[in-house]
Amino acid sequence: MSTLANKQRILDDGGYDFSIARGSYINRDARKLISIQFIDSHDEADLEACVQEPWPTSNGWRFYFNSPPSESMKQQLSKLLD
């Protein structure tokens, strides 16, 4: 299986759906968003670790980008996703 197919399987198994509008994979139950750029730049093991990382939903949303988003960007995304 190709790397791309393996990454897609990791995301599918983790309950992530692709959002064209956000250019990201989102798991609303886990309250996590993973950008396409992050997925492209990281290997399967890194992606699996992010998907499996415990994240208390009471902490709000967890964002995975190559560069950390600003606090204002996090707040805007959180409002859009809630």
Secondary structure, DSSP 8 states (H G I E B T S, - for coil): --HHHHHHHHHHHTT-EEETTTTEEEETTTTEEEEHHHHHHS-HHHHHHHHHS---GGG--EEE-SS---HHHHHHHHHHH-
